[in-house]
Amino acid sequence: MTKEQKIAIAKVIREMIKADSLIDESEILDMQDLLKHYSITSEHMAVAKRIRFADAINILKDLTRREREQLYNKISKISLSDGVCLSSEA
């Protein structure tokens, strides 16, 4: 996985968790697992603050179908971590 792809994943994670304005402890734990899985560092997270969400999505289009499906499943798990998946998280 490229550095650019890791930054894009970091952007998606940041935006999804912020979407409901509440960050539940279970979301934090699931996010930490996801960051570890993709070896996303604080540097990636810092850069992710500065890129547009649309650009992150375009970068992630280059992942293989399997990689996209795995990422989708992991992000879906985070969206349900607090017991609620709001439309802003979907």
N, C-alpha and C positions, 0 to 999 in steps of 0.2 A: 504494500500500500504506500502510495506516495505521500510526501509531506502535505501537498495541496489537498489530497483526499482526506487526510486526517484533520486538517483545518476545516474542511467542509463538513465533516461529521461533527466536529466540535460546535460549529455554528448551528446545525440542526438541533443538536442536543440542547444548547443554550436557549434557543427560541422556543422549543417545545416545553421545556420546564418553566420558563417564564410565562407561558401562555395563560395559565390559570391564576397567576399572581400569588399562588401559594406554593411553597416548596416543602413538601412532606418529607419526613425522615426516610421513608421507604424509597422515595424518588432519588434522594441523595445517594443512598446505598446502591440502587440500580444504576445510577449514572456513574458512580465510581467503578462499578464492575465493567460498564461499557467502555469507559476511558481506559481502563487497564487492558481490556480485550484488544482494543485497537492501538494501544501504546500511545495514547494522546497525552501530551504533556501540558504543563501550564503555559509554555510558549505557544503551543497550538491554540489553546483557549484564548490567549491574549490576542493573537492575530485574528481569530474568529470574530472577535468583537468588531473588527474593522471591515469585515467583508459583508456584502449584501447577501441576504438569504437566497435570492434568485441565482446569484453566482455560485453559491454552495450547491444548490440543486443541479445546476448545469455541470459542475465538476463531478458530482456523484453519478451522473448519467454514464460516465466512462467505466464504472464498476461493472463486473460481470453480472449476469442475471442472478447467479447464486449469491454473490456478495451483496447485491441490492436486497434480495429476499432476506438474508440473514440480518442485515442492518434494519430492515423494516420490522422484523420480528422483535429485535432487541428494543427498538424505539417504541413499538407498540406496548411492550411490557412496561416500559417507563411511564407511558401515558396512563396506564391503568394502576400504577403503583399506589396512588393515593385513593384508589377505589372509585375514582371518577374520571371519565374522559370527556372533557368539554369539547365543543365544536372548535374552539380556538386551538386545541391541542391536536386535532385530527389532521 
